[in-house]
Amino acid sequence: MKHLFKYIVGLTVSLMVNHIAMAADTADVAHPTESLDKVVAVVNNDVITENELKRRMEIIKKQFIEKNTPIPANDALVKQVLEYMVSERLQLEVAHEQGVTVPDAAVDEAVKNIAGRNNFSVDQFKEMLAQDGYAYEQFRNDLRTEMILGRVQQRQIMSQVNISEREVDAALKQKALTANRDQYHVGHILIELPENPTSKDIQVGEEKADKVYKQLKEGLNFAEAAASYSADQLALQGGDMGWKQLAELPNIFVEPLLKMSTGDISKPIRTQNGFHIITLLDKKSEETQAKFLDQTQARHILIKTNAITSDADAQKILNSLRERIAKGELFADLAKEYSDDPLSGKDGGNLGWVSPGDLVPAFEAVMNKLPIGEVSEPFKSNFGWHILEVQGRRKFDNTKAAEEDEMRRLIQNRKYQEALQEWILQLRDQAHVEIKAP
């Protein structure tokens, strides 16, 4: 089992937690004797059995051992694992209702990618699974489940994630003002408050957060504390948020982090959904490097085929135009007269400066090989038949646009994670969940 946790690094965090346990969970359906397991939780019309919980607990404990992290007290860990399983069941229920599926071909491609990222062939990867007692078909089923969860989450959340140019500009200005190009490895604990909390709820939450903070300052391992107390989805990963830039983190974390040194623990930070405790696990500098694009200035003449103009006709027309250009007629004049491209045609066929990926592959393949000043032989793309001329090539400084794109991605990731957490909490609040003593 140790080998498995070491090598399956291409999977998402939740699959790393669940992959073997989910296989065991599914096996319960095939064994009537296990259907008599004691029920430890009712989740709408589904149940979680004691055997399922025990198997999941075993996997979580192995993960803590792999990370050399103290295993939390059993009662606290049981509560966290059970809540995670409830959350998982609720999401799968939504996926089923919405008809979210993953075809075999997509699962096979995912397996191939995971094996490749770990420098294995698929056959070698199967052997590694077998050595750890994990049947390949079980792995595929678990991977399919994880992919379904990913798809239903994206379907629910992406429409809620909107990013304005003002947000991107503000984040870039903050980055410039703080001269901060660092990455932060952050740990997080959430002491959750109920929706519309009473003053009593807030007092209880604050007292619990203060108690956890005091224990941390007295030496309690942060990952152990997160797994014991945190209501965040990363609790069973020790609250590890991974390496983040400031733009990826909740705004309320930024100011404390800028003042923290490695190993520091923040006092509880109050937000609408609870009290947060963060720790700076590590920090590393990120050097800004200029990003240059190989750009090409080109123009073309397009002849589209239809019921009247065949492929042979289009080639004949373009060959004739190519000969006229060779004899001295202007490319731009012929493009204005003959090109079927309504945008570039009126501009003499001019496409301007184009970057890799701007044009269809068939066009770029010819353009990239063509010397400056030459007119190509007629060639076909999905738009029709073309001749083209390369007018120039340059290295274009794309640093500013690349920084904007990166900042947009970071903000999107932060908003996605925040919306996902909120959606999962809503699912939990709206569901019929009955936790029984394990």
Secondary structure by P-SEA (a helix, b strand, c coil): caaaaaccccccccccccaaaaaaaaaccccccccccccccccccccccaaaaaaaaaaaaaaaaaaccccccaaaaaaaaaaaaaaaaaaaaaaaaacccccaaaaaaaaaaaaaaacccaaaaaaaaaaacccaaaaaaaaaaaaaaaaaaaaaccccccccaaaaaaaaaaaaaacccbbbbcccccccccccccaaaaaaaaaaaaaaaaaaaacccaaaaaacccccccccccccccccccccccccaaaaaaaccccccccccccccbbbbbbccbbbbbbbbbbbbbcccccbbbbbbcccccaaaaaaaaaaaaaaaaacccaaaaaaccccccccccccccccccccccccaaaaaaaaaccccccccccccccccbbbbbcccccccaaaaaaaaaaaaaaaaaaaaaaaaaaaaaaaaacccccccc
